[in-house]
Amino acid sequence: MNSLENKITAPTLVQGTPEASGELADLLSLMARLRSDCPWDKKQSNHSLIPYAIEEAYELGEAVQSNDDEDIKGELGDVLLQVVFHCQMYAEQERFDMIDVITTLQEKLIRRHPHVFEAETLKDEAAVKERWDEIKVEEQQARAVRGKPQRRLDNTKAGSALMQAQDVQKQASKLGFDWEGVSGAFDKLDEEIAELKTEILDKPQVEIKTNIREIEKELGDCMFALVNVARKLDLDAETATLTCVHKFKSRFGYIEDQLAAAGKRLEDSDINEMDALWEAAKQHERD
């Protein structure tokens, strides 16, 4: 955290057309220029960038799996962009800057590796992981001393919304906050879907737009309730959703291939023709 003696200094805006130098300082100056002169970059907030940060992390994972160096470099750069973008905006708010973030990371890495930088000896990877988790608990206790309350669900896993939802439900269940069987989860899902319908159906479009934030909350409640059904069935909501995404892409690819074979494009087709081909794709899967 930046002290009063260590004043936050905003990066100097790069002038003219910059060159790709590979220097961190030049990257920070470039980001400052984009925040100053690019309409899209100027409009963003730390909150609006959250979906992009999550998306870039997933795309990096896919690139690593592909083992293509150019893709990996590009996706690592996109992840770095999110860090630089957030740091620029927090610096503008005079909260902290890139130096603070790097310093905090360095301190954490040194603190969590006593077996490397101190006399502590750990025999294998499992022991290192166990010690790492112990140090994390110590850090959480230190935050509690600083006045940040520690709550039982604070240590749920990071990840996609589905992954977090399932883990927070799992932890709450261990503390007795759960239904005995899946029927209660289904009842809650039906209740949440009914509330979402109330906010949308038979409402004029202008009212829906005005109330969009409340609708967003109701939609989130429905998805959270559906994850609860998955958990009660011992299914992984993330895996189930990814399987559905793969299935949808495969079936839509079948539609595109069939249209191409007939000398047509997707843009030249209508919903009735595509729906018929969708059903054909389903039959193709069964066959």
Backbone as CSV, one residue per row, in Angstrom:
resi,resn,N_x,N_y,N_z,CA_x,CA_y,CA_z,C_x,C_y,C_z
1,MET,0.850,-1.192,0.000,0.000,0.000,0.000,0.881,1.236,0.000
2,ASN,0.477,2.241,-0.773,1.270,3.456,-0.886,1.190,4.270,0.411
3,SER,2.314,4.694,0.956,2.336,5.539,2.147,2.226,6.992,1.735
4,LEU,2.023,7.868,2.742,1.927,9.293,2.445,3.241,9.822,1.905
5,GLU,4.374,9.213,2.355,5.677,9.674,1.894,5.938,9.246,0.454
6,ASN,5.320,8.151,0.027,5.534,7.634,-1.319,4.369,8.059,-2.198
7,LYS,4.432,9.252,-2.708,3.328,9.819,-3.480,3.174,9.093,-4.810
8,ILE,1.905,8.845,-5.186,1.624,8.180,-6.455,1.892,9.153,-7.591
9,THR,2.686,8.703,-8.548,3.020,9.527,-9.706,2.442,8.882,-10.955
10,ALA,1.561,9.598,-11.626,0.955,9.066,-12.843,2.010,8.982,-13.945
11,PRO,1.952,7.945,-14.779,2.909,7.824,-15.880,2.812,9.006,-16.843
12,THR,3.934,9.352,-17.458,3.941,10.403,-18.469,3.321,9.877,-19.753
13,LEU,2.399,10.627,-20.319,1.744,10.196,-21.548,2.743,10.146,-22.693
14,VAL,2.762,9.030,-23.421,3.627,8.919,-24.586,3.110,9.860,-25.661
15,GLN,4.036,10.524,-26.372,3.657,11.477,-27.405,3.883,10.876,-28.799
16,GLY,3.117,11.352,-29.763,3.277,10.860,-31.128,2.884,9.404,-31.239
17,THR,3.424,8.722,-32.250,3.165,7.298,-32.433,4.272,6.502,-31.752
18,PRO,3.956,5.752,-30.710,5.009,5.066,-29.939,5.563,3.855,-30.678
19,GLU,6.728,3.410,-30.221,7.329,2.175,-30.714,7.210,1.100,-29.649
20,ALA,7.173,-0.155,-30.080,7.122,-1.277,-29.139,8.528,-1.540,-28.631
21,SER,8.852,-1.009,-27.439,10.214,-1.061,-26.911,10.468,-2.260,-26.000
22,GLY,9.394,-2.854,-25.461,9.568,-3.935,-24.502,9.844,-3.451,-23.090
23,GLU,9.763,-2.148,-22.846,10.032,-1.577,-21.525,8.721,-1.344,-20.773
24,LEU,8.679,-1.733,-19.479,7.468,-1.569,-18.680,7.063,-0.102,-18.573
25,ALA,8.022,0.785,-18.384,7.710,2.209,-18.251,7.023,2.733,-19.503
26,ASP,7.479,2.285,-20.681,6.856,2.717,-21.931,5.441,2.167,-22.064
27,LEU,5.230,0.939,-21.570,3.887,0.352,-21.605,2.935,1.143,-20.721
28,LEU,3.411,1.550,-19.540,2.569,2.333,-18.638,2.230,3.693,-19.252
29,SER,3.205,4.303,-19.930,2.959,5.584,-20.600,1.964,5.427,-21.739
30,LEU,2.072,4.309,-22.463,1.133,4.029,-23.550,-0.282,3.870,-23.007
31,MET,-0.433,3.171,-21.886,-1.752,2.979,-21.289,-2.327,4.312,-20.830
32,ALA,-1.484,5.170,-20.271,-1.942,6.492,-19.849,-2.441,7.296,-21.046
33,ARG,-1.752,7.171,-22.176,-2.166,7.879,-23.398,-3.515,7.348,-23.894
34,LEU,-3.694,6.033,-23.837,-4.962,5.452,-24.277,-6.110,5.913,-23.390
35,ARG,-5.866,5.990,-22.083,-6.906,6.463,-21.172,-7.242,7.924,-21.426
36,SER,-6.282,8.654,-21.966,-6.486,10.077,-22.243,-7.201,10.322,-23.567
37,ASP,-6.850,9.499,-24.593,-7.271,9.846,-25.951,-8.217,8.848,-26.615
38,CYS,-8.349,7.645,-26.104,-9.219,6.644,-26.735,-10.601,6.677,-26.081
39,PRO,-11.670,6.921,-26.855,-13.021,7.010,-26.268,-13.422,5.750,-25.497
40,TRP,-13.075,4.560,-26.034,-13.474,3.324,-25.353,-12.704,3.151,-24.048
41,ASP,-11.388,3.360,-24.091,-10.567,3.204,-22.895,-10.961,4.214,-21.816
42,LYS,-11.301,5.433,-22.218,-11.686,6.468,-21.260,-12.971,6.098,-20.529
43,LYS,-13.845,5.368,-21.209,-15.162,5.043,-20.653,-15.104,3.923,-19.620
44,GLN,-14.033,3.126,-19.621,-13.984,1.939,-18.776,-13.777,2.285,-17.303
45,SER,-14.189,1.327,-16.461,-13.974,1.414,-15.023,-13.385,0.089,-14.553
46,ASN,-12.908,0.048,-13.322,-12.390,-1.211,-12.791,-13.474,-2.287,-12.805
47,HIS,-14.708,-1.884,-12.566,-15.815,-2.847,-12.560,-16.126,-3.336,-13.961
48,SER,-16.114,-2.435,-14.951,-16.473,-2.839,-16.316,-15.450,-3.786,-16.926
49,LEU,-14.217,-3.777,-16.413,-13.163,-4.641,-16.962,-13.184,-6.057,-16.405
50,ILE,-13.979,-6.309,-15.376,-13.980,-7.641,-14.751,-14.232,-8.758,-15.762
51,PRO,-15.260,-8.668,-16.621,-15.484,-9.766,-17.580,-14.305,-9.982,-18.519
52,TYR,-13.612,-8.896,-18.892,-12.472,-9.018,-19.804,-11.309,-9.745,-19.116
53,ALA,-11.085,-9.438,-17.839,-9.998,-10.101,-17.108,-10.244,-11.603,-17.023
54,ILE,-11.487,-11.977,-16.743,-11.834,-13.402,-16.666,-11.667,-14.068,-18.029
55,GLU,-12.165,-13.388,-19.070,-12.073,-13.939,-20.428,-10.624,-14.137,-20.853
56,GLU,-9.771,-13.157,-20.545,-8.368,-13.264,-20.956,-7.663,-14.405,-20.240
57,ALA,-8.013,-14.647,-18.970,-7.406,-15.755,-18.241,-7.769,-17.092,-18.882
58,TYR,-9.021,-17.236,-19.289,-9.438,-18.466,-19.955,-8.747,-18.618,-21.312
59,GLU,-8.635,-17.522,-22.051,-7.995,-17.591,-23.367,-6.510,-17.934,-23.238
60,LEU,-5.875,-17.474,-22.163,-4.483,-17.855,-21.920,-4.393,-19.358,-21.686
61,GLY,-5.327,-19.901,-20.913,-5.337,-21.334,-20.673,-5.465,-22.125,-21.963
62,GLU,-6.330,-21.664,-22.863,-6.504,-22.341,-24.145,-5.230,-22.240,-24.987
63,ALA,-4.583,-21.086,-24.943,-3.356,-20.894,-25.721,-2.243,-21.817,-25.222
64,VAL,-2.119,-21.946,-23.903,-1.110,-22.846,-23.349,-1.379,-24.278,-23.794
65,GLN,-2.661,-24.650,-23.810,-3.016,-25.998,-24.268,-2.666,-26.205,-25.737
66,SER,-2.779,-25.147,-26.535,-2.483,-25.252,-27.971,-0.991,-25.370,-28.239
67,ASN,-0.165,-24.865,-27.269,1.299,-24.915,-27.369,1.837,-24.119,-28.554
68,ASP,1.091,-23.089,-28.959,1.514,-22.208,-30.050,2.151,-20.961,-29.432
69,ASP,3.439,-20.761,-29.678,4.168,-19.668,-29.026,3.571,-18.300,-29.319
70,GLU,3.175,-18.060,-30.564,2.622,-16.752,-30.908,1.309,-16.503,-30.175
71,ASP,0.456,-17.535,-30.103,-0.794,-17.397,-29.362,-0.520,-17.158,-27.881
72,ILE,0.432,-17.891,-27.329,0.740,-17.764,-25.902,1.260,-16.365,-25.596
73,LYS,2.171,-15.853,-26.440,2.689,-14.492,-26.227,1.557,-13.469,-26.289
74,GLY,0.675,-13.645,-27.262,-0.443,-12.708,-27.404,-1.368,-12.731,-26.200
75,GLU,-1.691,-13.931,-25.718,-2.617,-14.035,-24.591,-1.971,-13.593,-23.284
76,LEU,-0.676,-13.885,-23.099,0.026,-13.355,-21.924,0.003,-11.829,-21.945
77,GLY,0.170,-11.256,-23.130,0.100,-9.803,-23.255,-1.270,-9.269,-22.895
78,ASP,-2.318,-9.998,-23.301,-3.684,-9.559,-22.984,-3.935,-9.599,-21.473
79,VAL,-3.393,-10.625,-20.801,-3.524,-10.695,-19.341,-2.763,-9.532,-18.698
80,LEU,-1.562,-9.251,-19.205,-0.780,-8.125,-18.690,-1.511,-6.802,-18.912
81,LEU,-2.185,-6.686,-20.051,-2.966,-5.474,-20.323,-3.984,-5.218,-19.222
82,GLN,-4.646,-6.277,-18.747,-5.639,-6.105,-17.690,-4.987,-5.550,-16.424
83,VAL,-3.798,-6.056,-16.089,-3.082,-5.567,-14.908,-2.714,-4.087,-15.083
84,VAL,-2.164,-3.762,-16.244,-1.743,-2.386,-16.514,-2.942,-1.438,-16.536
85,PHE,-4.031,-1.891,-17.157,-5.249,-1.075,-17.259,-5.786,-0.761,-15.862
86,HIS,-5.918,-1.795,-15.020,-6.420,-1.586,-13.661,-5.498,-0.664,-12.871
87,CYS,-4.197,-0.882,-12.973,-3.246,-0.042,-12.234,-3.352,1.419,-12.651
88,GLN,-3.512,1.663,-13.942,-3.650,3.032,-14.427,-4.870,3.715,-13.803
89,MET,-5.989,2.999,-13.763,-7.212,3.595,-13.219,-7.117,3.810,-11.713
90,TYR,-6.496,2.858,-10.994,-6.342,3.059,-9.548,-5.365,4.195,-9.256
91,ALA,-4.365,4.363,-10.123,-3.449,5.500,-9.964,-4.184,6.817,-10.186
92,GLU,-5.084,6.822,-11.170,-5.888,8.020,-11.420,-6.749,8.363,-10.205
93,GLN,-7.163,7.331,-9.469,-7.966,7.536,-8.257,-7.090,7.851,-7.038
94,GLU,-5.748,7.873,-7.261,-4.765,8.151,-6.220,-4.852,7.142,-5.070
95,ARG,-5.081,5.869,-5.448,-5.168,4.798,-4.446,-3.853,4.015,-4.390
96,PHE,-3.355,3.562,-5.532,-2.059,2.901,-5.622,-1.661,2.823,-7.078
97,ASP,-0.410,2.406,-7.333,0.062,2.350,-8.710,0.780,1.027,-8.968
98,MET,1.384,0.908,-10.150,2.033,-0.338,-10.547,3.179,-0.706,-9.601
99,ILE,3.920,0.293,-9.119,5.019,0.018,-8.195,4.492,-0.649,-6.932
100,ASP,3.351,-0.176,-6.426,2.749,-0.778,-5.237,2.361,-2.231,-5.496
101,VAL,1.787,-2.495,-6.672,1.355,-3.851,-7.004,2.557,-4.792,-7.090
102,ILE,3.606,-4.347,-7.783,4.805,-5.182,-7.914,5.448,-5.422,-6.553
103,THR,5.525,-4.371,-5.727,6.115,-4.509,-4.398,5.321,-5.483,-3.538
104,THR,3.997,-5.380,-3.590,3.136,-6.288,-2.828,3.345,-7.731,-3.272
105,LEU,3.471,-7.938,-4.592,3.713,-9.288,-5.113,5.062,-9.820,-4.644
106,GLN,6.091,-8.973,-4.711,7.416,-9.406,-4.266,7.395,-9.800,-2.792
107,GLU,6.759,-8.978,-1.973,6.680,-9.272,-0.544,5.963,-10.602,-0.301
108,LYS,4.891,-10.840,-1.045,4.127,-12.078,-0.873,4.957,-13.296,-1.268
109,LEU,5.657,-13.209,-2.412,6.454,-14.340,-2.871,7.582,-14.669,-1.886
110,ILE,8.201,-13.636,-1.343,9.272,-13.855,-0.360,8.703,-14.458,0.914
111,ARG,7.568,-13.909,1.357,6.944,-14.376,2.603,6.465,-15.822,2.488
112,ARG,5.969,-16.205,1.332,5.383,-17.540,1.164,6.404,-18.596,0.734
113,HIS,7.678,-18.229,0.646,8.721,-19.201,0.298,9.831,-19.210,1.342
114,PRO,9.491,-19.455,2.609,10.546,-19.490,3.636,11.532,-20.625,3.402
115,HIS,11.108,-21.666,2.683,12.005,-22.783,2.391,13.052,-22.414,1.343
116,VAL,12.860,-21.277,0.679,13.829,-20.802,-0.311,14.698,-19.692,0.281
117,PHE,14.067,-18.756,0.996,14.787,-17.570,1.449,15.173,-17.611,2.925
118,GLU,14.704,-18.624,3.660,15.055,-18.744,5.073,15.586,-20.162,5.326
119,ALA,15.790,-20.478,6.580,16.403,-21.770,6.925,15.410,-22.924,6.901
120,GLU,14.141,-22.605,6.713,13.110,-23.629,6.741,13.334,-24.671,5.644
121,THR,13.124,-25.940,5.971,13.337,-27.023,5.008,12.027,-27.782,4.799
122,LEU,11.624,-27.914,3.552,10.423,-28.676,3.213,10.835,-29.766,2.235
123,LYS,10.398,-31.000,2.510,10.953,-32.159,1.801,10.411,-32.372,0.401
124,ASP,9.134,-31.958,0.129,8.575,-32.239,-1.192,7.500,-31.216,-1.550
125,GLU,6.909,-31.404,-2.743,5.905,-30.472,-3.262,4.692,-30.383,-2.341
126,ALA,4.257,-31.520,-1.789,3.097,-31.529,-0.897,3.358,-30.694,0.354
127,ALA,4.561,-30.784,0.894,4.915,-30.003,2.079,4.947,-28.506,1.759
128,VAL,5.431,-28.173,0.570,5.449,-26.768,0.138,4.032,-26.217,0.052
129,LYS,3.124,-27.008,-0.548,1.724,-26.582,-0.677,1.081,-26.410,0.696
130,GLU,1.356,-27.334,1.610,0.792,-27.251,2.959,1.291,-26.001,3.680
131,ARG,2.583,-25.707,3.549,3.149,-24.512,4.196,2.590,-23.239,3.572
132,TRP,2.410,-23.250,2.258,1.836,-22.108,1.537,0.454,-21.785,2.109
133,ASP,-0.366,-22.828,2.306,-1.716,-22.632,2.837,-1.673,-22.121,4.277
134,GLU,-0.712,-22.604,5.069,-0.562,-22.127,6.440,-0.238,-20.633,6.466
135,ILE,0.640,-20.215,5.561,1.029,-18.804,5.509,-0.158,-17.945,5.074
136,LYS,-0.974,-18.472,4.151,-2.178,-17.744,3.733,-3.105,-17.514,4.923
137,VAL,-3.257,-18.519,5.770,-4.090,-18.374,6.968,-3.508,-17.310,7.888
138,GLU,-2.189,-17.307,8.050,-1.541,-16.291,8.869,-1.788,-14.890,8.305
139,GLU,-1.749,-14.762,6.985,-2.002,-13.470,6.347,-3.441,-13.018,6.586
140,GLN,-4.377,-13.970,6.521,-5.782,-13.640,6.777,-5.990,-13.197,8.212
141,GLN,-5.292,-13.841,9.138,-5.380,-13.437,10.539,-4.815,-12.039,10.741
142,ALA,-3.747,-11.727,9.994,-3.150,-10.384,10.075,-4.123,-9.330,9.568
143,ARG,-4.864,-9.666,8.494,-5.870,-8.728,7.983,-6.964,-8.500,9.017
144,ALA,-7.321,-9.551,9.754,-8.340,-9.413,10.793,-7.873,-8.451,11.881
145,VAL,-6.587,-8.523,12.206,-6.016,-7.616,13.212,-6.108,-6.173,12.725
146,ARG,-5.956,-5.973,11.383,-6.036,-4.618,10.818,-7.471,-4.103,10.750
147,GLY,-8.431,-4.932,11.156,-9.812,-4.454,11.191,-10.712,-5.041,10.135
148,LYS,-10.170,-5.877,9.234,-11.021,-6.517,8.235,-11.591,-7.791,8.826
149,PRO,-12.925,-7.893,8.997,-13.505,-9.073,9.646,-13.285,-10.332,8.822
150,GLN,-13.025,-11.442,9.509,-12.858,-12.735,8.855,-14.164,-13.504,8.953
151,ARG,-14.689,-13.906,7.816,-15.936,-14.651,7.780,-15.694,-16.022,7.174
152,ARG,-16.581,-16.961,7.480,-16.349,-18.361,7.160,-16.314,-18.628,5.663
153,LEU,-16.965,-17.803,4.861,-16.993,-18.036,3.420,-15.960,-17.205,2.659
154,ASP,-15.066,-16.541,3.383,-14.067,-15.705,2.724,-13.032,-16.521,1.952
155,ASN,-12.887,-17.793,2.295,-11.822,-18.594,1.698,-12.312,-19.527,0.596
156,THR,-13.482,-19.248,0.026,-13.952,-20.066,-1.084,-13.073,-19.834,-2.304
157,LYS,-13.082,-20.798,-3.214,-12.175,-20.769,-4.355,-12.488,-19.615,-5.308
158,ALA,-11.420,-19.053,-5.884,-11.599,-18.106,-6.983,-11.834,-18.907,-8.253
159,GLY,-12.393,-18.264,-9.257,-12.663,-18.945,-10.518,-13.841,-18.304,-11.215
160,SER,-14.430,-19.019,-12.147,-15.605,-18.497,-12.846,-16.757,-18.347,-11.854
161,ALA,-17.803,-17.649,-12.286,-18.962,-17.462,-11.417,-19.574,-18.798,-11.016
162,LEU,-19.642,-19.743,-11.960,-20.210,-21.061,-11.650,-19.358,-21.794,-10.617
163,MET,-18.031,-21.729,-10.779,-17.133,-22.401,-9.848,-17.252,-21.793,-8.447
164,GLN,-17.316,-20.468,-8.373,-17.442,-19.815,-7.076,-18.786,-20.135,-6.430
165,ALA,-19.844,-20.121,-7.253,-21.175,-20.406,-6.723,-21.219,-21.798,-6.114
166,GLN,-20.666,-22.782,-6.825,-20.720,-24.151,-6.321,-19.880,-24.308,-5.059
167,ASP,-18.729,-23.656,-5.004,-17.876,-23.802,-3.829,-18.467,-23.100,-2.616
168,VAL,-19.061,-21.920,-2.815,-19.636,-21.214,-1.670,-20.834,-21.975,-1.125
169,GLN,-21.596,-22.634,-2.017,-22.705,-23.470,-1.561,-22.189,-24.681,-0.786
170,LYS,-21.092,-25.263,-1.270,-20.493,-26.420,-0.604,-20.026,-26.055,0.804
171,GLN,-19.382,-24.892,0.928,-18.889,-24.470,2.238,-20.051,-24.160,3.185
172,ALA,-21.089,-23.517,2.650,-22.261,-23.212,3.481,-22.947,-24.491,3.942
173,SER,-22.954,-25.502,3.065,-23.560,-26.788,3.415,-22.821,-27.439,4.588
174,LYS,-21.497,-27.324,4.598,-20.706,-27.892,5.693,-21.054,-27.236,7.024
175,LEU,-21.567,-26.005,6.955,-21.932,-25.270,8.167,-23.416,-25.441,8.501
176,GLY,-24.099,-26.346,7.768,-25.487,-26.664,8.076,-26.517,-25.852,7.336
177,PHE,-26.079,-24.987,6.409,-27.015,-24.136,5.669,-27.316,-24.804,4.323
178,ASP,-28.269,-25.757,4.319,-28.521,-26.540,3.116,-29.825,-27.310,3.269
179,TRP,-30.374,-27.751,2.126,-31.507,-28.654,2.145,-31.002,-30.091,2.266
180,GLU,-31.867,-30.973,2.745,-31.470,-32.365,2.883,-31.357,-33.052,1.526
181,GLY,-32.278,-32.789,0.617,-32.275,-33.437,-0.690,-32.365,-32.431,-1.809
182,VAL,-32.472,-32.944,-3.050,-32.484,-32.083,-4.224,-33.813,-31.358,-4.403
183,SER,-34.884,-31.864,-3.769,-36.203,-31.256,-3.973,-36.236,-29.806,-3.501
184,GLY,-35.573,-29.525,-2.386,-35.527,-28.146,-1.904,-34.822,-27.225,-2.880
185,ALA,-33.760,-27.724,-3.519,-33.035,-26.927,-4.515,-33.917,-26.661,-5.734
186,PHE,-34.711,-27.663,-6.121,-35.627,-27.475,-7.251,-36.722,-26.462,-6.909
187,ASP,-37.231,-26.530,-5.687,-38.259,-25.564,-5.268,-37.710,-24.141,-5.326
188,LYS,-36.462,-23.979,-4.879,-35.844,-22.646,-4.912,-35.640,-22.183,-6.345
189,LEU,-35.238,-23.103,-7.233,-35.064,-22.751,-8.636,-36.384,-22.288,-9.240
190,ASP,-37.473,-23.022,-8.974,-38.790,-22.625,-9.485,-39.187,-21.251,-8.966
191,GLU,-38.907,-20.995,-7.700,-39.231,-19.697,-7.090,-38.471,-18.569,-7.769
192,GLU,-37.177,-18.771,-8.018,-36.362,-17.717,-8.628,-36.766,-17.470,-10.083
193,ILE,-37.096,-18.532,-10.819,-37.531,-18.372,-12.208,-38.845,-17.592,-12.263
194,ALA,-39.739,-17.867,-11.322,-41.011,-17.138,-11.271,-40.774,-15.656,-11.021
195,GLU,-39.820,-15.348,-10.145,-39.519,-13.941,-9.859,-38.905,-13.256,-11.074
196,LEU,-38.072,-13.968,-11.826,-37.484,-13.397,-13.033,-38.564,-13.119,-14.074
197,LYS,-39.484,-14.062,-14.248,-40.579,-13.866,-15.200,-41.420,-12.644,-14.834
198,THR,-41.646,-12.462,-13.542,-42.436,-11.320,-13.086,-41.800,-9.999,-13.497
199,GLU,-40.455,-9.969,-13.513,-39.739,-8.744,-13.858,-39.724,-8.471,-15.361
200,ILE,-40.012,-9.504,-16.189,-39.811,-9.358,-17.639,-41.087,-9.511,-18.457
201,LEU,-41.833,-10.595,-18.208,-42.964,-10.918,-19.074,-44.076,-9.873,-18.975
202,ASP,-44.662,-9.548,-20.125,-45.778,-8.589,-20.230,-45.390,-7.185,-19.774
203,LYS,-44.097,-6.897,-19.791,-43.631,-5.553,-19.428,-43.163,-4.824,-20.682
204,PRO,-43.481,-3.523,-20.823,-42.989,-2.770,-21.980,-41.462,-2.694,-21.976
205,GLN,-40.873,-2.585,-23.166,-39.425,-2.595,-23.290,-38.777,-1.461,-22.508
206,VAL,-39.422,-0.312,-22.448,-38.843,0.830,-21.735,-38.754,0.533,-20.239
207,GLU,-39.741,-0.187,-19.685,-39.714,-0.536,-18.268,-38.629,-1.573,-17.988
208,ILE,-38.452,-2.502,-18.932,-37.404,-3.508,-18.775,-36.034,-2.842,-18.748
209,LYS,-35.807,-1.887,-19.661,-34.524,-1.188,-19.700,-34.289,-0.398,-18.422
210,THR,-35.332,0.225,-17.916,-35.209,1.009,-16.692,-34.862,0.132,-15.502
211,ASN,-35.375,-1.099,-15.528,-35.229,-2.008,-14.394,-34.166,-3.085,-14.636
212,ILE,-33.269,-2.828,-15.586,-32.344,-3.876,-16.027,-31.423,-4.363,-14.925
213,ARG,-31.030,-3.497,-13.999,-30.131,-3.922,-12.919,-30.835,-4.906,-11.976
214,GLU,-32.105,-4.675,-11.698,-32.869,-5.592,-10.857,-33.078,-6.922,-11.569
215,ILE,-33.306,-6.852,-12.889,-33.448,-8.071,-13.681,-32.149,-8.867,-13.668
216,GLU,-31.023,-8.163,-13.736,-29.720,-8.824,-13.670,-29.586,-9.603,-12.363
217,LYS,-30.025,-9.012,-11.263,-29.959,-9.695,-9.967,-30.836,-10.941,-9.955
218,GLU,-32.039,-10.825,-10.517,-32.943,-11.969,-10.545,-32.390,-13.090,-11.422
219,LEU,-31.763,-12.707,-12.530,-31.147,-13.708,-13.398,-30.013,-14.423,-12.668
220,GLY,-29.222,-13.660,-11.924,-28.152,-14.259,-11.131,-28.698,-15.221,-10.091
221,ASP,-29.834,-14.869,-9.475,-30.458,-15.759,-8.493,-30.858,-17.088,-9.136
222,CYS,-31.382,-17.019,-10.366,-31.778,-18.243,-11.083,-30.566,-19.133,-11.351
223,MET,-29.489,-18.530,-11.803,-28.289,-19.311,-12.122,-27.685,-19.913,-10.856
224,PHE,-27.692,-19.137,-9.778,-27.165,-19.632,-8.500,-28.002,-20.822,-8.022
225,ALA,-29.331,-20.724,-8.177,-30.214,-21.808,-7.754,-29.991,-23.059,-8.606
226,LEU,-29.740,-22.873,-9.898,-29.494,-24.025,-10.772,-28.177,-24.715,-10.411
227,VAL,-27.176,-23.929,-10.043,-25.911,-24.511,-9.576,-26.157,-25.365,-8.337
228,ASN,-27.070,-24.919,-7.484,-27.400,-25.691,-6.283,-27.969,-27.060,-6.652
229,VAL,-28.790,-27.108,-7.710,-29.323,-28.386,-8.176,-28.174,-29.294,-8.621
230,ALA,-27.229,-28.731,-9.371,-26.074,-29.514,-9.827,-25.297,-30.064,-8.638
231,ARG,-25.067,-29.219,-7.639,-24.300,-29.643,-6.461,-25.003,-30.770,-5.731
232,LYS,-26.330,-30.663,-5.579,-27.074,-31.702,-4.871,-27.037,-33.032,-5.624
233,LEU,-26.807,-32.974,-6.937,-26.712,-34.190,-7.749,-25.265,-34.661,-7.898
234,ASP,-24.349,-34.007,-7.183,-22.919,-34.331,-7.264,-22.383,-34.139,-8.679
235,LEU,-22.913,-33.134,-9.365,-22.431,-32.765,-10.694,-21.684,-31.442,-10.597
236,ASP,-20.720,-31.230,-11.479,-19.970,-29.981,-11.520,-20.630,-29.029,-12.511
237,ALA,-21.114,-27.891,-12.017,-21.846,-26.950,-12.863,-20.979,-26.403,-13.992
238,GLU,-19.707,-26.158,-13.707,-18.794,-25.640,-14.732,-18.633,-26.647,-15.863
239,THR,-18.406,-27.920,-15.506,-18.239,-28.962,-16.519,-19.508,-29.138,-17.335
240,ALA,-20.652,-29.118,-16.660,-21.927,-29.273,-17.364,-22.140,-28.141,-18.366
241,THR,-21.793,-26.925,-17.974,-21.977,-25.783,-18.862,-21.002,-25.828,-20.032
242,LEU,-19.750,-26.198,-19.756,-18.769,-26.317,-20.836,-19.165,-27.408,-21.825
243,THR,-19.742,-28.508,-21.323,-20.225,-29.571,-22.202,-21.329,-29.047,-23.103
244,CYS,-22.209,-28.228,-22.541,-23.296,-27.639,-23.323,-22.754,-26.682,-24.380
245,VAL,-21.756,-25.876,-24.004,-21.151,-24.942,-24.964,-20.541,-25.718,-26.133
246,HIS,-19.805,-26.787,-25.809,-19.196,-27.612,-26.860,-20.268,-28.211,-27.767
247,LYS,-21.349,-28.700,-27.163,-22.438,-29.294,-27.931,-23.087,-28.264,-28.847
248,PHE,-23.308,-27.053,-28.325,-23.926,-26.000,-29.134,-23.041,-25.639,-30.321
249,LYS,-21.731,-25.467,-30.059,-20.801,-25.123,-31.143,-20.761,-26.227,-32.202
250,SER,-20.799,-27.485,-31.746,-20.768,-28.609,-32.686,-22.014,-28.629,-33.554
251,ARG,-23.186,-28.437,-32.951,-24.440,-28.459,-33.708,-24.532,-27.262,-34.649
252,PHE,-24.069,-26.108,-34.173,-24.125,-24.928,-35.053,-23.144,-25.087,-36.206
253,GLY,-21.999,-25.734,-35.932,-21.061,-26.024,-37.008,-21.671,-26.946,-38.052
254,TYR,-22.481,-27.910,-37.597,-23.180,-28.807,-38.525,-24.119,-27.997,-39.424
255,ILE,-24.851,-27.054,-38.826,-25.751,-26.193,-39.615,-24.961,-25.444,-40.686
256,GLU,-23.847,-24.857,-40.275,-23.025,-24.077,-41.208,-22.482,-24.953,-42.332
257,ASP,-22.045,-26.175,-41.988,-21.504,-27.095,-43.003,-22.584,-27.511,-44.005
258,GLN,-23.775,-27.803,-43.508,-24.864,-28.236,-44.389,-25.302,-27.119,-45.323
259,LEU,-25.344,-25.900,-44.803,-25.698,-24.758,-45.656,-24.625,-24.528,-46.714
260,ALA,-23.353,-24.649,-46.298,-22.256,-24.465,-47.251,-22.320,-25.513,-48.361
261,ALA,-22.672,-26.747,-47.997,-22.787,-27.815,-48.993,-23.892,-27.519,-49.994
262,ALA,-24.884,-26.748,-49.546,-25.985,-26.364,-50.439,-25.717,-25.035,-51.134
263,GLY,-24.500,-24.503,-50.974,-24.133,-23.245,-51.616,-24.736,-22.026,-50.952
264,LYS,-25.052,-22.124,-49.665,-25.681,-21.016,-48.952,-24.824,-20.594,-47.764
265,ARG,-25.044,-19.370,-47.304,-24.391,-18.857,-46.111,-25.401,-18.775,-44.977
266,LEU,-24.895,-18.689,-43.751,-25.786,-18.517,-42.605,-26.666,-17.278,-42.771
267,GLU,-26.043,-16.222,-43.306,-26.789,-14.965,-43.475,-27.918,-15.098,-44.490
268,ASP,-27.841,-16.110,-45.376,-28.873,-16.301,-46.396,-30.001,-17.204,-45.913
269,SER,-29.862,-17.763,-44.733,-30.852,-18.686,-44.202,-31.773,-17.966,-43.225
270,ASP,-32.868,-18.637,-42.831,-33.761,-18.075,-41.820,-33.859,-19.040,-40.647
271,ILE,-34.565,-18.634,-39.618,-34.625,-19.410,-38.390,-35.273,-20.770,-38.616
272,ASN,-36.261,-20.849,-39.505,-36.936,-22.128,-39.742,-35.985,-23.151,-40.364
273,GLU,-35.195,-22.695,-41.350,-34.253,-23.599,-41.998,-33.157,-24.016,-41.014
274,MET,-32.657,-23.071,-40.244,-31.611,-23.397,-39.283,-32.133,-24.310,-38.178
275,ASP,-33.385,-24.102,-37.762,-33.952,-24.949,-36.723,-34.114,-26.388,-37.214
276,ALA,-34.501,-26.541,-38.470,-34.622,-27.889,-39.047,-33.256,-28.574,-39.096
277,LEU,-32.234,-27.813,-39.451,-30.885,-28.373,-39.489,-30.373,-28.656,-38.076
278,TRP,-30.818,-27.868,-37.112,-30.450,-28.126,-35.717,-30.975,-29.494,-35.285
279,GLU,-32.223,-29.780,-35.631,-32.783,-31.075,-35.295,-32.043,-32.201,-36.034
280,ALA,-31.612,-31.904,-37.260,-30.840,-32.883,-38.015,-29.490,-33.128,-37.333
281,ALA,-28.914,-32.081,-36.786,-27.633,-32.204,-36.069,-27.793,-33.111,-34.854
282,LYS,-28.896,-32.962,-34.138,-29.173,-33.805,-32.982,-29.290,-35.268,-33.384
283,GLN,-29.981,-35.503,-34.525,-30.113,-36.871,-35.004,-28.771,-37.430,-35.455
284,HIS,-27.952,-36.544,-36.049,-26.607,-36.941,-36.484,-25.766,-37.392,-35.284
285,GLU,-25.906,-36.686,-34.147,-25.184,-37.061,-32.925,-25.638,-38.438,-32.448
286,ARG,-26.943,-38.675,-32.481,-27.461,-39.970,-32.022,-26.993,-41.121,-32.930
287,ASP,-26.902,-40.829,-34.218,-26.486,-41.848,-35.175,-24.994,-42.154,-35.030
